[in-house]
């Protein structure tokens, strides 16, 4: 059976993302360069401030989720009524970096003239 195009792209993305696991510093430096290029482009075009503001809020949310300690739930008792958990469990560092890079590339493509 043939995979749809999105499944093929997703499997390629996961393959290459898995190959970058040992290169932690390279991933973060490339993300910083990508962010700097995006903000430089926004500054040169003198526009897209609303889109950039929304992207910055989303990236801040990812960063807070990355820094937050994991939430420990009591699996034996199930969810209780008095336990309030407003934030989801934090993302793994590789996932966090990959999601940020993907969103930066999507926003850069969306802002093209």
VENTAKA-V599867 format. One record per residue. NEAR is the number of other ideal C-beta (glycine too) atoms within 10 Angstrom. Layout:
near
NEAR
NEAR
This chain:
near
2
6
10
8
8
8
10
11
11
12
11
10
12
11
9
10
16
9
9
14
10
7
11
12
7
10
20
13
11
14
17
10
10
16
16
10
12
19
14
10
16
18
12
8
11
7
13
16
10
8
13
17
10
11
23
12
10
14
17
10
11
18
13
11
16
16
9
13
7
7
11
7
13
9
7
5
8
7
9
9
5
4
10
6
9
4
10
9
13
17
17
10
13
14
14
19
20
19
16
22
16
12
16
18
12
11
18
15
8
10
16
7
4
